[in-house]
Amino acid sequence: MKNLALLLLAFSIILLTACGDDKKEENIDVEKNPLGALMKMGENMKENAEKMEQKTKDHKNAKAINYEELIKYLPESVSGYKRNEDPSGASMDMGEMSYSSAEVRFENEKGERINITLLDYNAAYSMYSMATAMWASGFKIDTSEELGQSINLGENINGWESFRKKQKNASVVLGIGDRFLLTIEGDNQKDCSFLKEVAESMDLKKLALIE
């Protein structure tokens, strides 16, 4: 944990430097050059912030799709699990910002759960930007307690997978089309593979094309 704290401190310093420098490092080997990965993350965050600022202007009066439509993209079944309740959702408008959410839960015979949440941030790009900024950097963290790394499941579908080794809890978070945020969490997993299979069973490519 001490090494992780030092790593995050270094990131804070590098981020401040990277945001003021237009030079970019290409073809960074993340495993061999963690400092380079941090610099790349800072550059990605800067670019993401600029992109989201423009999207905010372009979609000033846009609204997130209603939660009932969002629910249709949730999986109806998960292998080895049963849905223990109907999907739920909500839509919220806050002035020029709006977002919606949909959620469903599955449970197996042992009481272990799979939770799936889908959010639409169509008119709340600043919130989306903060959540997804580092994922395109190829960043990876591996400690005795947790393994976390960025992942890609298709064009404009990037995210972060995290596995807590002792608790055996896993999570996959995906940013889809610079708009949607998908979170899948599972109890008693061996890694994040099964959760990524659940994500790939959904029509993520169609979501990524929605403007």
N, C-alpha and C positions, 0 to 999 in steps of 0.2 A: 504493500500500500504506500510505503514511503517513496518507492520509485515512481509509482503512478502520480503521486502528488508533485514530484519534481518534474515529471513529464508535462503535466498540465500547467505548471508554472512557466516552463520553457515555452509552451504553446502561447501563453498570454503575451510573452515578450516578442516572440516571432510574429504573432498576429499583428501587433502594433507596427512592426517594421514592414511587414508584407503589404499592409494596407496603404503604405505611403510610397511603394515602389512598383513601377509598372513592368519591371523585368520578370520573366517567368522561367521557371526551371522545367524542362521537359524530360520525359522518360525517367522519372525518379523511381529507383528501386526502394520500395517502402521498407522491406525487411532489412536491407543493408544500410539504409540511410533514413533513420527515423526523424532526424532534424529536417531533412529535405521534405519528408512527408508533412511535417508541421507547417513548413513554409507553403507547401502546396495547398494545405487546408486553409491557411489564411487567405491565399489568393482566391480560392474557390468561394470563400465566404464573402469576399469583397465583390466578386463577379455576381454572386447570387443576390446580394443586397441591391446591386444596381439593376439587375434583371427584374427583381420583385418590385422595385420602385416604379419601373416603367409599366409593369403589369397593373399596379395599383392605379396608375393614371388611365390606362386603357380600359380598365374594368371598374371605373369609379362608381357607376350605378348598377353594377352586376349583383345578382343575388345567387346564393348557393342553391342547388337543387333541393327540393323538398325531401325530407327524410324518408317519405314513403317510396320515392323513386330510388333513394340510396339503398334501402333495404333489399331491393331486387338484385343488387350485386353481391349480397352476402351469400355464402354457400348454404344450400338447404340440408346438406349432410356432411359428416366427417367420418371417415372409416374408423370403426372401433368405438365410436361415441354416439350418444343419442342427444338430440336437442331437448333440453329440459324445460324450455319456455319459449314463447313466441318472440321473434325479434322485436326490439324496441328502438325508438329514435326520437329525435327532437330537432327543431329548426329554431334559429335565433337571429333576430335583426337588431343591430345596435348602431343606429344612424347609417353611415355609409358602409359599415361592416356587417357581414352576415356569414353565418356558417351553419352547417347541419351535421348531424351524427346519426349513425345506425349501429346497433350492437346485437350480437347473438352469442349464446353460450351453449357449449356441448359438454357432456359428462359421460365417463365410462362407468363400468360396474364397480370400480374401486373408488369412485368419487373424485377422480382426477379430472380437471377441467381444461377445456380449450375456450378461451375468450377471444372474440373477434370484434374489432371496432373499426368503422370506416367513417372518416371525417371529410367534409367538403369545405375547403377554405377559400372558395372562389373570390370572395370580397374581403379577405383578411390575410393578404399576402405577407404582411410583416410577421404575423404569427407563424405562417408556414415557413418563411425564410429562416427563422431562428431554429426551427425544428430540424431542417434538412441540410443546413449549410455545409456540414463536414463530410457528408456521405460520399461525395464524388472524389474524395482525396485518396481512397484506398487505405484509409487509416485502420490500424489494428492494435488492440490492447490484449495482452495475455498475462494474467497473474495466477497465483495459486487459487484464487477464489472465482475469477471470471474470465471468460474469453469473449471479446467483442470485436467485430470487424465490419467494415462496409461491404455491401453486396450489390449486385446488379442482376435483375431478373428480366431485363428486356429494355428496349428503347424508351428512355425517359421514365424508367422504373428503377430507382435507386433506393437503397435503404441501409439499415443497420441490424445485424443479428447479435444477440447477447445470450450467453449461456452461463448460469451460475453453477459452478462445478459441484459444490457441496450440497446445495439444495436441489439440484437437478431441475431447476426452473429455466425455461427458455422463452425468448421473445424475438419476434421479427417485426421491424417497423419499416414500412415502405412509403416513399414519396412518389406519387403517380401523377405524371403530367403537370408538374408544378402547381398542383391544385388539391389532390386528394392525399390523405394520410391514412394508411392501413396499419393497424396494430394487431398482431396475433400473439397470444400468450398461452403457454402450456405448462402444466404440472408434470413432474416426473418424466422428463425427456432425457434421452441419451446425448442429444445435441440439438441443433436447430433444423435438421433435415426435414423432419415430418412437418414442421410449421411452414417451411418453404413449399412443401408439396401442397399444403392446404391453400397457400397463397396462389400457387400456379393453377389450382383448380378453378379459381375465380377468373372472370373476364377482365383482367387488368389492362389488356391492350385496348379494349373498348373504352375503359375509363380514361386511359392516357390520351385518347383522341378528343375527349369532350373539352370544349372551350367555353 
